[in-house]
């Protein structure tokens, strides 16, 4: 059985975080286990409150899953604070997790801060060196590197800096830029863009979580890294195109667009 682990926050609205990850894993025929880092009260209109899970409990969840069930690949999402980042890195090293996708979740669609400022350095110094893939969006890449990104070419400078942290592959998601939705894949050996037409919709809640979860699922199934990223681009694009509006704000994507009709 293909097994994946997500370490992230819970979204009560069901469109992002743990809920989006599990839906994506299920859609792509992967068994999903979870480690919850925070409970949030949120809906399509925004994040109303955040309640972090104590870091030691996060570590105990990782131990419980990996000592028994194990995993073929793992992703991290919302980690809240430096203490949790440290615990997660420590336990992933303990279990020698090789296929790690790090989504540096910092800001919610509605603007809420999901990562404390004191955790940014910990993320770069402790977790990124363990990562096979790191998937920041443009605002996150700017915060992580100090590089202003105004066009796809600016992504290259930011990605080059992020690669120095020790991560193997950097994917900068360009949905915040104007024009086509253009993402950059950057490694020591290659760099190229993934482009898709911009979709005018409010069904974009949880897109980053879903994209990184899809990469994790495809890696779990044994796909090569670049191919996993390309397939995930297709998956999230279709999830946005086929989504139906829910609630009054940023609606979620359609994680099950590929289900038999």
C-alpha positions as CSV (number, residue, x, y, z in Angstrom):
1,X,0.0,0.0,0.0
2,X,1.2,3.5,-0.9
3,X,1.4,5.5,2.4
4,X,1.8,9.3,2.8
5,X,2.0,11.5,5.9
6,X,0.9,15.1,6.3
7,X,2.1,17.3,9.1
8,X,-0.1,20.4,9.1
9,X,-2.9,22.4,10.6
10,X,-6.6,21.5,10.6
11,X,-9.0,23.7,8.6
12,X,-12.5,23.5,9.9
13,X,-13.8,24.7,6.5
14,X,-12.3,21.6,4.9
15,X,-10.6,23.4,2.0
16,X,-7.0,23.6,3.1
17,X,-4.6,22.0,5.6
18,X,-5.0,18.5,6.9
19,X,-8.4,18.2,5.2
20,X,-7.2,19.2,1.8
21,X,-4.2,16.9,2.1
22,X,-6.3,13.8,3.0
23,X,-8.7,14.5,0.2
24,X,-5.8,14.8,-2.3
25,X,-4.2,11.6,-1.0
26,X,-7.5,9.8,-1.3
27,X,-8.1,11.2,-4.8
28,X,-4.7,9.9,-5.9
29,X,-5.2,6.5,-4.3
30,X,-2.7,7.0,-1.4
31,X,-3.3,6.0,2.2
32,X,-3.0,9.2,4.3
33,X,-1.9,9.5,7.9
34,X,-1.8,12.8,9.8
35,X,0.0,14.8,12.4
36,X,-2.0,17.9,13.5
37,X,0.1,21.0,14.4
38,X,-2.8,23.4,15.1
39,X,-6.6,23.6,15.2
40,X,-8.0,26.6,13.4
41,X,-11.5,28.1,13.3
42,X,-11.9,29.2,9.7
43,X,-14.2,29.2,6.7
44,X,-14.1,30.7,3.2
45,X,-14.1,34.2,4.7
46,X,-10.9,33.8,6.7
47,X,-9.1,32.4,9.7
48,X,-10.9,33.4,12.9
49,X,-8.6,31.8,15.5
50,X,-5.5,29.5,15.7
51,X,-4.8,27.1,18.6
52,X,-1.4,25.5,18.3
53,X,-0.9,21.9,19.4
54,X,1.9,21.6,21.9
55,X,5.2,20.7,20.2
56,X,5.7,17.6,22.3
57,X,2.3,16.3,21.2
58,X,3.3,16.9,17.5
59,X,6.4,14.8,18.1
60,X,4.4,12.1,19.7
61,X,2.1,11.9,16.7
62,X,5.0,11.6,14.4
63,X,6.5,8.8,16.5
64,X,3.2,7.0,16.7
65,X,2.7,7.0,12.9
66,X,6.2,6.3,11.7
67,X,7.1,3.7,14.3
68,X,4.1,1.6,13.2
69,X,2.6,2.5,9.9
70,X,5.6,4.2,8.3
71,X,5.4,6.4,5.2
72,X,6.7,6.4,1.6
73,X,6.7,10.2,1.5
74,X,5.8,13.1,3.8
75,X,4.7,16.7,3.6
76,X,4.7,19.6,6.0
77,X,2.3,22.5,5.9
78,X,1.4,24.9,8.7
79,X,3.9,24.6,11.5
80,X,3.0,27.7,13.6
81,X,6.2,28.3,15.5
82,X,9.9,27.6,15.9
83,X,9.5,25.0,18.6
84,X,7.2,22.9,16.3
85,X,9.6,23.3,13.4
86,X,12.4,22.0,15.6
87,X,10.4,19.0,16.8
88,X,9.3,18.1,13.3
89,X,12.8,18.2,11.9
90,X,14.2,16.2,14.8
91,X,11.7,13.4,14.4
92,X,11.8,13.3,10.6
93,X,15.6,12.8,11.0
94,X,15.1,10.2,13.6
95,X,13.0,8.1,11.2
96,X,15.2,9.0,8.2
97,X,12.4,10.3,6.0
98,X,13.8,10.8,2.5
99,X,10.9,12.0,0.4
100,X,9.9,15.2,2.2
101,X,7.9,18.0,0.6
102,X,7.9,21.3,2.6
103,X,5.2,23.8,1.9
104,X,6.3,26.8,3.9
105,X,2.8,28.0,4.8
106,X,3.0,31.5,6.1
107,X,-0.1,33.5,5.2
108,X,-3.7,32.3,4.6
109,X,-5.6,33.4,1.5
110,X,-7.5,35.9,3.7
111,X,-4.2,37.4,5.0
112,X,-4.0,35.7,8.4
113,X,-0.4,35.0,9.6
114,X,0.1,31.2,10.0
115,X,3.8,31.1,10.9
116,X,5.4,33.1,13.7
117,X,8.3,35.4,12.6
118,X,10.7,33.5,14.9
119,X,10.0,30.3,13.0
120,X,11.3,31.5,9.6
121,X,15.0,31.0,10.3
122,X,14.2,27.6,11.9
123,X,12.4,26.6,8.8
124,X,15.3,27.5,6.6
125,X,18.0,26.1,8.8
126,X,16.4,22.9,10.2
127,X,13.7,21.7,7.8
128,X,14.7,22.9,4.3
129,X,18.0,20.9,4.4
130,X,15.9,17.7,4.9
131,X,13.6,18.5,2.0
132,X,13.4,16.9,-1.4
133,X,11.0,19.6,-2.6
134,X,10.2,23.1,-1.2
135,X,7.1,24.8,-2.6
136,X,6.7,28.5,-1.6
137,X,4.4,30.9,-3.4
138,X,5.7,34.3,-4.5
139,X,5.0,36.2,-1.2
140,X,6.6,33.3,0.8
141,X,9.6,33.2,-1.4
142,X,10.0,37.0,-1.0
143,X,9.9,36.7,2.8
144,X,12.3,33.7,2.8
145,X,14.9,35.4,0.5
146,X,14.4,39.1,0.6
147,X,14.2,39.1,-3.2
148,X,11.4,41.1,-4.8
149,X,9.5,39.0,-7.4
150,X,7.7,41.0,-10.0
151,X,7.9,38.6,-13.0
152,X,8.8,34.9,-13.6
153,X,12.5,35.8,-14.3
154,X,12.8,37.1,-10.7
155,X,11.8,33.7,-9.4
156,X,15.2,32.3,-10.6
157,X,17.2,34.6,-8.2
158,X,15.0,33.7,-5.3
159,X,15.1,30.0,-6.1
160,X,18.9,30.0,-6.3
161,X,19.0,31.4,-2.8
162,X,16.6,28.8,-1.5
163,X,18.6,26.0,-3.1
164,X,21.5,27.0,-0.9
165,X,19.6,25.9,2.2
166,X,20.1,22.3,1.1
167,X,16.8,21.5,-0.4
168,X,17.0,19.5,-3.6
169,X,14.2,21.0,-5.7
170,X,12.6,24.5,-5.4
171,X,9.2,25.1,-6.9
172,X,8.1,28.7,-6.7
173,X,4.3,29.0,-7.4
174,X,3.6,32.1,-9.5
175,X,-0.2,32.4,-9.0
176,X,0.2,35.8,-7.4
177,X,1.9,37.3,-10.5
178,X,0.0,38.8,-13.4
179,X,-0.6,36.8,-16.6
180,X,-0.6,33.0,-16.9
181,X,-0.2,30.9,-13.8
182,X,3.5,30.3,-14.1
183,X,5.5,28.1,-11.7
184,X,9.3,27.7,-11.7
185,X,11.0,24.3,-11.1
186,X,14.6,25.0,-10.1
187,X,17.4,22.5,-9.3
188,X,21.2,22.4,-9.7
189,X,20.8,20.7,-13.0
190,X,17.8,22.3,-14.6
191,X,15.3,25.1,-14.4
192,X,12.1,25.5,-16.4
193,X,8.6,26.9,-16.1
194,X,5.2,25.2,-15.9
195,X,2.6,27.5,-17.4
196,X,-1.2,27.3,-17.4
197,X,-3.9,29.8,-18.4
198,X,-5.1,31.9,-15.5
199,X,-8.5,30.8,-14.2
200,X,-10.8,33.6,-13.1
201,X,-12.5,32.1,-10.1
202,X,-12.8,32.5,-6.3
203,X,-12.3,28.7,-5.9
204,X,-8.6,29.0,-4.8
205,X,-8.6,28.2,-1.1
206,X,-6.1,25.5,-0.3
207,X,-4.4,25.5,-3.6
208,X,-0.9,25.5,-2.1
209,X,-1.8,22.7,0.3
210,X,-3.4,20.7,-2.5
211,X,-0.5,21.1,-4.9
212,X,2.1,20.0,-2.3
213,X,-0.1,17.1,-1.2
214,X,-0.4,16.0,-4.8
215,X,3.4,16.1,-5.2
216,X,3.7,14.0,-2.0
217,X,1.1,11.5,-3.3
218,X,2.9,11.1,-6.7
219,X,6.2,10.6,-4.9
220,X,4.6,8.1,-2.7
221,X,3.6,6.1,-5.7
222,X,7.2,6.0,-6.9
223,X,7.1,8.8,-9.5
224,X,10.3,10.7,-10.2
225,X,10.4,14.2,-8.6
226,X,10.1,16.4,-11.7
227,X,7.3,14.2,-13.2
228,X,5.5,14.3,-9.8
229,X,5.6,18.1,-9.9
230,X,4.3,18.3,-13.5
231,X,1.5,15.9,-12.7
232,X,0.6,17.9,-9.6
233,X,0.4,21.1,-11.8
234,X,-2.2,19.3,-13.9
235,X,-4.0,18.0,-10.9
236,X,-4.4,21.4,-9.2
237,X,-5.3,23.2,-12.4
238,X,-8.2,20.8,-13.0
239,X,-9.1,21.0,-9.3
240,X,-9.5,24.8,-9.8
241,X,-11.3,24.6,-13.1
242,X,-13.9,22.1,-12.0
243,X,-14.6,23.6,-8.5
244,X,-18.0,24.8,-7.4
245,X,-18.4,27.9,-5.3
246,X,-19.0,27.2,-1.6
247,X,-19.4,30.0,1.1
248,X,-19.0,33.7,0.6
249,X,-15.2,34.0,0.3
250,X,-12.3,32.0,-1.1
251,X,-14.0,28.7,-2.0
252,X,-12.1,25.4,-2.0
253,X,-10.9,23.5,-5.0
254,X,-12.4,20.2,-6.3
255,X,-10.1,17.5,-5.0
256,X,-12.2,14.8,-6.6
257,X,-12.4,16.1,-10.2
258,X,-10.7,12.8,-11.4
259,X,-13.3,10.5,-9.8
260,X,-15.3,8.3,-12.2
261,X,-18.5,9.9,-13.3
